[in-house]
Structures are given as structure tokens and as C-alpha cells.
Amino acid sequence: MGTLKAQIRESYFNPVLQLLPVLAFIVTNYLWGVKAGWWCSVGVTLALTVYVHRAYRGLFGWFMLHMLLVLAIVSLMCITAYGLRDTAVARIADKVVFLLSLIVLSLLRKRIVRVSDRLVSPLIPMSNNIMEFYNIVHIFIVLASLYIAAYFIFFIAGRSHVSADFEVVNFASVGFILLLILFYVVKIAFVRQQLAQERWLPILNRNGKIIGAIQRLSSLADRRRFTHPVVRCHLVQDGRLLLHKPVDEHDLFYKPCWDCSVDNHVEIGEKPEDCLRKTLAERFAIEPGKSLYLTKYIEDTPYEHQYVLVFVISHYTSELTPNPRKVEQVKWWTQPQIEANLNSGIFNSKFIREYSLLKRSGLLETETI
């Protein structure tokens, strides 16, 4: 469970932490001046570096890339604010640099993501982290634009030297920053709690060893195709096979064709045999007897590689009752019926592959396993 919690943390990183040094500079510069803002920003960067190295080691390289970019932005803001401290635009000089820098970050998104990919293990899902970072970048682009626009409205109106008028804008922007930080702290905690309730799959290497875990929806959305364990089971009785047609929405890779009784992903922390029993109970309300492991192979799909484990069962208890939410049709097929339709396109391709193995094994000729 500890590994899963770490995986969830790394798959949903708080984007505020990546911009915290520059936000610290903005707030401290407003309260105590440029030098205080610079040292506060450096201190925050060092503290974050130690924290991320200890708590998010898998994201450390990715995080440090962003820290270098943020420190470059802070340095430009500091130099600009200090150099123009006695001019009419002193109040917004650092905000203009901040705005332009964020626009550049947004325009260079693809390149930054490509570099980031080299710094992060392919086992860590990064789609949420990238999306949330650029969401907050866009929020601050809007905020900085409004701040600068407000200044020029005061300036054109001839009131830019009346401190009380523009202090309202400063207080509002600082307050918004603090509220946004609080909002993301609460949001990240809530989302991580929700992720812990969702379906997580093991990531395997080609030898079937578990090397990581990923949320099911993140795996489907990721351009990298991970290898996940899948359990399949053939229910055999008197030389017949129980086949079913799944409901459309429950089959992502194949059109609804006749297939074996069980075809399901094994979840993190779950044994293949437990997945098999759970799926038979969900689909047919039966409790299977002893299962026989038959074979394994790797199936490539448009979204993933499936590490398929094939089982055979000949006995079950209770009456077979198909679940209409998961099973569209169910039928016992004899060998002659299957072979007469084998090339008609009504069977799942994985079933056709496994049927020839079942015939050679002799399991279709016996009643017990």
C-alpha cells in the first residue's frame, strides 16, 4: 500500500510548488522590497529542493528543471525591478517580466515536456502533472495581465501616484495568490484521496515482473503503451465451452464478439486467481472450483500490451446467472459449432488463438480437471 501511495503522490504533484519561489518573490517584494524578495525566493527554492528529493524522488529531475526555469524568471524580475525602481513603471516592471516569462513557458510547452520525459521514469504517469502545471501557468497569465491593465488604467486616469488607489489592487493580487495556494493544497489532497479509490494496474516487464503501477485511465491516455496482466478463463463442461458476448462499453479493444467466460485486468495487489473468481461472480454469479493454469502470452492492443494468463475451469457452484450490465449474450458451444464458425468473424481473436491450444491439450475431451 505504501508503494501505491507514493505512486499516487507522484502522479498528482502540487503545481503551486513549482511556482512557489516566484510567488514568494512577488509577495515579499511587495512587503519588504527587492532584496528581501530575492533572498526569500532562494530560501524557498532550497527548502523545496530538499523536500522534493526526500518525498518525490522519482520526480526530482523534472522538478529541478522547473526550478531552474523559475529561478531564471525570478532573477530577471529582480534585476528589472531593481534597475527600474525610480521610474514610473517600477510597480509593474517585475509583473511584466513575470507575464512574458509565463507566455514563453506556455509557447515552449512541447519542448519542455520532451526534455521532462527524459528526466522521469516511464513508469510514472505524468499527464496530470503536466496538465496541472500549465493550468496554473494560464491562471497567472490572466492574473498578471489584469494587474498590468489595472495599473495603466490608473496611470492614464492620472492617479498612478495616489498610493491608496493602487494599494487595493496590490492587496487583491496578494490575497488571490494566498487563496490559490490554499485552494491547490485542498484540491490535491482531495484528488489523491479519489485516486486511491480508483482502479490501479500493475506495470510489468516482458518477463511478467511487477515494476510499477498506474491508474487505469492514465494508462489508456498515455502515449506510452504499458504492459498489464490480464486473466482469461475458459469454462469447460462435457466438452462444451461457455462463451459470452460483452456489453459494448465493457470492451475497449475489440468489437463485441463471442469470447471466453473471463477476460479482465488484474489490479494492483490482486492475485490472478482472485481476479478470476471475482470476475466470474460479477458476470455470472458463480463460485468456481479448482482452476488449471494453461499458458501465457503477450497481446498487443492500440493502448497497451496485455500479459495474458490463461486458465481453465470445469466445475462451479450455484446456478449460472448472467449480469445484464456486463453480459449481452451467453451460450454453451460444442466443438462442431465453434469450428463451423471459426473463420466467420464472430469470435474474439484471442479466443481463436486459445481454442487451438485447448484442442491440442485434450482438455475439451474430459469432464474433470
C-alpha positions as CSV (number, residue, x, y, z in Angstrom):
1,M,0.0,0.0,0.0
2,G,2.9,2.3,0.7
3,T,4.1,1.9,-2.9
4,L,0.7,2.8,-4.2
5,K,0.5,5.9,-2.1
6,A,3.9,7.0,-3.4
7,Q,2.7,6.3,-6.9
8,I,-0.4,8.4,-6.4
9,R,1.6,11.3,-4.9
10,E,4.0,11.3,-7.9
11,S,1.2,11.1,-10.4
12,Y,-0.5,14.2,-8.9
13,F,2.1,16.7,-7.9
14,N,1.0,20.1,-6.5
15,P,1.8,22.6,-9.3
16,V,2.0,25.5,-6.8
17,L,5.3,24.1,-5.5
18,Q,6.8,24.7,-9.0
19,L,6.0,28.4,-9.0
20,L,6.3,28.9,-5.3
21,P,9.8,30.7,-5.5
22,V,8.4,33.3,-7.9
23,L,5.2,33.7,-5.9
24,A,7.4,34.2,-2.7
25,F,9.4,36.9,-4.6
26,I,6.2,38.8,-5.6
27,V,4.7,38.8,-2.1
28,T,8.0,39.6,-0.3
29,N,8.9,42.3,-2.8
30,Y,5.6,44.0,-2.2
31,L,6.0,43.8,1.6
32,W,9.7,44.4,2.1
33,G,11.5,45.2,-1.2
34,V,13.5,43.6,-3.9
35,K,16.5,42.3,-1.9
36,A,14.2,40.6,0.7
37,G,12.2,39.1,-2.2
38,W,15.3,37.6,-3.8
39,W,16.6,36.0,-0.6
40,C,13.2,34.7,0.3
41,S,12.9,33.1,-3.2
42,V,16.3,31.5,-2.9
43,G,15.4,30.1,0.6
44,V,12.1,28.7,-0.7
45,T,13.9,27.1,-3.6
46,L,16.5,25.4,-1.3
47,A,13.7,24.2,1.0
48,L,11.7,22.8,-1.8
49,T,14.7,21.0,-3.3
50,V,15.3,19.1,-0.1
51,Y,11.6,18.4,0.3
52,V,11.1,17.1,-3.2
53,H,14.3,15.0,-3.1
54,R,13.0,13.3,0.0
55,A,9.3,12.9,-0.8
56,Y,9.2,12.8,-4.6
57,R,12.5,11.2,-5.6
58,G,11.1,9.9,-8.9
59,L,10.1,13.5,-9.9
60,F,13.3,15.2,-8.7
61,G,14.9,15.7,-12.1
62,W,11.7,17.0,-13.6
63,F,11.2,19.3,-10.6
64,M,14.7,20.7,-10.8
65,L,14.3,21.5,-14.5
66,H,11.3,23.7,-13.5
67,M,13.2,25.2,-10.6
68,L,16.0,26.3,-12.9
69,L,13.4,28.0,-15.2
70,V,11.7,29.6,-12.2
71,L,15.0,30.9,-10.8
72,A,15.8,32.4,-14.2
73,I,12.4,34.1,-14.1
74,V,13.0,35.4,-10.5
75,S,16.4,36.7,-11.4
76,L,15.0,38.7,-14.4
77,M,12.2,40.0,-12.2
78,C,14.7,41.1,-9.5
79,I,17.1,42.8,-12.0
80,T,14.2,44.6,-13.7
81,A,12.5,45.7,-10.5
82,Y,15.8,46.9,-9.0
83,G,17.0,48.7,-12.2
84,L,13.7,50.5,-12.7
85,R,13.0,51.2,-9.1
86,D,12.8,55.0,-9.5
87,T,10.8,55.1,-12.7
88,A,7.0,55.4,-13.4
89,V,6.8,51.7,-14.2
90,A,8.6,50.4,-11.1
91,R,5.5,48.9,-9.7
92,I,4.7,46.7,-12.6
93,A,8.2,46.0,-14.0
94,D,8.6,42.6,-12.3
95,K,5.0,41.7,-13.2
96,V,5.6,42.4,-16.9
97,V,8.7,40.1,-16.8
98,F,6.6,37.5,-15.0
99,L,3.9,37.7,-17.6
100,L,6.2,37.5,-20.6
101,S,8.1,34.6,-19.0
102,L,4.9,32.6,-18.4
103,I,3.9,33.2,-22.0
104,V,7.2,31.9,-23.2
105,L,6.8,28.8,-20.9
106,S,3.4,28.2,-22.5
107,L,4.7,28.6,-26.0
108,L,7.6,26.2,-25.3
109,R,5.3,23.6,-23.7
110,K,6.1,20.7,-26.1
111,R,9.8,21.2,-25.9
112,I,9.8,21.4,-22.1
113,V,7.7,18.3,-21.9
114,R,10.1,16.4,-24.2
115,V,13.0,17.3,-22.0
116,S,11.0,16.4,-18.9
117,D,10.3,12.9,-20.3
118,R,14.0,12.2,-20.4
119,L,14.2,13.1,-16.7
120,V,11.3,10.9,-15.4
121,S,11.0,7.2,-15.4
122,P,8.5,6.0,-18.0
123,L,6.7,4.2,-15.1
124,I,5.5,7.4,-13.6
125,P,2.3,8.8,-15.2
126,M,2.9,12.5,-15.9
127,S,-0.2,13.6,-17.8
128,N,-1.9,15.0,-14.7
129,N,1.3,16.8,-13.5
130,I,1.9,18.5,-16.9
131,M,-1.8,19.5,-17.2
132,E,-2.0,21.0,-13.8
133,F,1.3,22.9,-14.1
134,Y,0.1,24.6,-17.4
135,N,-3.3,25.2,-15.9
136,I,-1.8,27.3,-13.1
137,V,0.6,29.0,-15.6
138,H,-2.5,30.1,-17.6
139,I,-4.2,31.3,-14.4
140,F,-1.2,33.5,-13.6
141,I,-1.0,34.8,-17.2
142,V,-4.6,36.1,-16.7
143,L,-3.8,37.5,-13.2
144,A,-0.6,39.3,-14.3
145,S,-2.4,40.7,-17.4
146,L,-5.2,42.1,-15.2
147,Y,-2.7,43.6,-12.7
148,I,-0.8,45.4,-15.5
149,A,-4.0,46.6,-17.1
150,A,-5.3,48.0,-13.8
151,Y,-2.0,49.9,-13.4
152,F,-2.3,51.5,-16.8
153,I,-5.9,52.4,-16.1
154,F,-4.8,54.3,-13.0
155,F,-1.9,55.8,-14.9
156,I,-4.0,57.0,-17.8
157,A,-6.5,58.4,-15.3
158,G,-3.7,60.4,-13.8
159,R,-4.0,58.7,-10.5
160,S,-0.9,56.4,-10.5
161,H,0.8,58.4,-7.8
162,V,-2.1,58.1,-5.4
163,S,-0.9,55.1,-3.4
164,A,-4.2,54.4,-1.7
165,D,-5.9,53.8,-5.1
166,F,-3.5,51.2,-6.3
167,E,-3.0,49.5,-2.9
168,V,-6.4,47.9,-3.4
169,V,-5.1,46.1,-6.5
170,N,-1.9,45.0,-4.7
171,F,-3.8,43.6,-1.7
172,A,-6.2,41.9,-4.1
173,S,-3.4,40.2,-6.0
174,V,-1.5,39.1,-2.9
175,G,-4.8,37.8,-1.4
176,F,-5.6,35.9,-4.6
177,I,-2.1,34.2,-4.6
178,L,-2.6,33.1,-1.0
179,L,-6.1,31.8,-1.7
180,L,-4.9,30.0,-4.8
181,I,-2.1,28.2,-2.8
182,L,-4.7,27.2,-0.2
183,F,-7.1,26.0,-2.9
184,Y,-4.5,23.8,-4.5
185,V,-3.4,22.3,-1.2
186,V,-7.1,21.2,-0.6
187,K,-7.6,20.2,-4.2
188,I,-4.5,18.0,-4.4
189,A,-5.4,16.3,-1.1
190,F,-9.0,15.6,-2.4
191,V,-7.8,14.3,-5.8
192,R,-5.2,12.0,-4.2
193,Q,-7.9,10.6,-2.0
194,Q,-10.1,10.0,-5.0
195,L,-7.3,8.4,-7.0
196,A,-6.8,5.9,-4.1
197,Q,-10.3,4.8,-4.7
198,E,-9.9,4.2,-8.4
199,R,-8.6,1.3,-10.4
200,W,-4.8,0.8,-10.4
201,L,-3.0,-1.7,-12.6
202,P,0.5,-3.3,-12.1
203,I,3.1,-2.4,-14.8
204,L,5.0,-5.5,-15.9
205,N,8.2,-6.0,-17.8
206,R,8.3,-8.6,-20.6
207,N,9.1,-11.3,-18.1
208,G,6.0,-10.7,-16.1
209,K,7.8,-9.0,-13.1
210,I,5.9,-6.1,-11.5
211,I,8.0,-2.9,-11.9
212,G,5.4,-0.2,-11.2
213,A,1.7,0.8,-11.0
214,I,-0.5,3.2,-12.9
215,Q,-4.1,4.4,-12.8
216,R,-6.2,2.6,-15.4
217,L,-7.5,5.8,-17.1
218,S,-4.0,7.3,-17.1
219,S,-2.6,4.2,-18.8
220,L,-5.2,4.4,-21.6
221,A,-4.4,8.1,-22.1
222,D,-0.6,7.8,-22.0
223,R,1.1,7.6,-25.4
224,R,3.5,5.0,-24.0
225,R,1.9,1.5,-24.0
226,F,2.5,-0.2,-20.7
227,T,2.3,-4.0,-20.1
228,H,-0.5,-5.0,-17.7
229,P,-1.6,-8.5,-16.5
230,V,-4.8,-9.9,-17.9
231,V,-6.5,-13.1,-16.7
232,R,-8.6,-15.2,-19.1
233,C,-10.6,-18.3,-18.2
234,H,-12.4,-21.0,-20.3
235,L,-15.3,-22.6,-18.5
236,V,-15.5,-26.2,-19.8
237,Q,-18.3,-28.7,-19.2
238,D,-18.9,-32.0,-21.0
239,G,-16.7,-30.9,-23.9
240,R,-18.5,-27.7,-24.3
241,L,-17.2,-24.1,-23.8
242,L,-19.2,-21.3,-22.1
243,L,-18.8,-18.2,-24.3
244,H,-20.3,-14.8,-23.8
245,K,-20.7,-11.5,-25.7
246,P,-19.8,-8.5,-23.6
247,V,-21.8,-5.3,-23.4
248,D,-20.3,-2.8,-25.9
249,E,-19.0,-0.4,-23.3
250,H,-17.1,-3.1,-21.4
251,D,-14.8,-4.0,-24.3
252,L,-12.3,-1.3,-25.3
253,F,-10.2,-3.1,-27.9
254,Y,-12.5,-5.5,-29.7
255,K,-16.0,-5.3,-31.2
256,P,-18.5,-7.4,-29.2
257,C,-17.6,-10.9,-30.3
258,W,-18.1,-14.3,-28.6
259,D,-15.3,-14.8,-26.1
260,C,-14.4,-16.9,-23.1
261,S,-16.0,-16.5,-19.7
262,V,-13.4,-14.3,-18.2
263,D,-11.2,-11.5,-19.7
264,N,-10.2,-9.0,-17.1
265,H,-7.3,-6.9,-15.9
266,V,-5.6,-7.9,-12.7
267,E,-5.5,-5.0,-10.3
268,I,-2.6,-3.9,-8.1
269,G,-2.2,-6.2,-5.0
270,E,-4.6,-8.8,-6.6
271,K,-3.7,-12.4,-7.4
272,P,-4.8,-13.7,-10.9
273,E,-6.8,-16.4,-9.2
274,D,-8.6,-13.8,-7.1
275,C,-9.4,-11.7,-10.2
276,L,-10.7,-14.8,-11.9
277,R,-13.1,-15.6,-9.1
278,K,-14.2,-12.0,-8.7
279,T,-15.0,-11.7,-12.4
280,L,-17.0,-15.0,-12.5
281,A,-19.0,-13.8,-9.5
282,E,-19.7,-10.4,-11.1
283,R,-20.6,-11.7,-14.5
284,F,-22.3,-15.0,-13.8
285,A,-22.9,-15.1,-10.0
286,I,-21.0,-18.4,-9.7
287,E,-18.2,-19.7,-7.4
288,P,-15.7,-21.7,-9.5
289,G,-14.0,-24.8,-8.4
290,K,-10.3,-25.6,-8.9
291,S,-8.7,-23.7,-11.8
292,L,-6.0,-25.1,-14.1
293,Y,-3.3,-22.7,-15.4
294,L,-2.9,-23.3,-19.1
295,T,-0.5,-20.8,-20.7
296,K,0.6,-17.2,-21.0
297,Y,1.3,-14.9,-23.9
298,I,1.6,-11.2,-24.8
299,E,-1.2,-9.5,-26.8
300,D,-0.6,-6.0,-28.3
301,T,-3.5,-3.6,-28.4
302,P,-3.8,0.1,-29.5
303,Y,-3.5,1.3,-25.9
304,E,-1.4,-1.3,-24.0
305,H,0.5,-4.6,-24.0
306,Q,-1.5,-7.4,-22.3
307,Y,0.4,-10.1,-20.4
308,V,-2.3,-12.7,-20.7
309,L,-2.6,-15.6,-18.2
310,V,-5.0,-18.4,-19.4
311,F,-6.9,-20.7,-17.0
312,V,-9.4,-23.5,-17.5
313,I,-12.2,-24.4,-15.0
314,S,-14.7,-27.4,-15.3
315,H,-16.7,-27.0,-12.1
316,Y,-18.7,-24.3,-10.4
317,T,-21.4,-24.0,-7.8
318,S,-24.8,-22.2,-7.9
319,E,-26.9,-21.5,-10.9
320,L,-25.3,-19.5,-13.7
321,T,-27.0,-16.1,-13.8
322,P,-25.5,-13.6,-16.4
323,N,-25.2,-10.0,-15.3
324,P,-27.1,-7.9,-17.9
325,R,-24.8,-4.9,-17.3
326,K,-21.8,-6.8,-18.3
327,V,-23.0,-9.7,-20.4
328,E,-25.1,-9.2,-23.6
329,Q,-25.4,-12.9,-24.5
330,V,-24.2,-16.2,-23.1
331,K,-24.2,-19.7,-24.6
332,W,-22.7,-23.2,-24.3
333,W,-20.8,-24.0,-27.5
334,T,-19.9,-27.5,-28.8
335,Q,-16.7,-28.1,-30.7
336,P,-18.5,-28.7,-34.0
337,Q,-20.4,-25.4,-33.6
338,I,-17.2,-23.5,-32.8
339,E,-15.3,-25.0,-35.8
340,A,-18.1,-24.4,-38.2
341,N,-18.0,-20.6,-37.4
342,L,-14.3,-20.3,-36.6
343,N,-13.5,-18.1,-39.6
344,S,-16.8,-16.2,-39.7
345,G,-15.6,-13.3,-37.6
346,I,-17.9,-13.9,-34.7
347,F,-15.2,-14.9,-32.3
348,N,-12.7,-12.8,-30.4
349,S,-9.2,-13.1,-31.9
350,K,-7.7,-14.1,-28.6
351,F,-10.3,-16.9,-28.2
352,I,-9.4,-18.3,-31.7
353,R,-5.7,-18.3,-30.6
354,E,-6.5,-20.1,-27.4
355,Y,-9.1,-22.6,-28.8
356,S,-6.4,-24.4,-30.9
357,L,-4.3,-24.8,-27.8
358,L,-7.3,-26.1,-25.8
359,K,-7.9,-28.7,-28.5
360,R,-4.3,-29.9,-28.5
361,S,-4.2,-30.1,-24.7
362,G,-7.1,-32.6,-24.7
363,L,-9.0,-30.6,-22.0
364,L,-12.1,-30.4,-24.2
365,E,-12.3,-34.2,-24.1
366,T,-12.6,-34.6,-20.3
367,E,-15.1,-33.7,-17.7
368,T,-12.8,-33.1,-14.8
369,I,-9.6,-31.0,-14.4
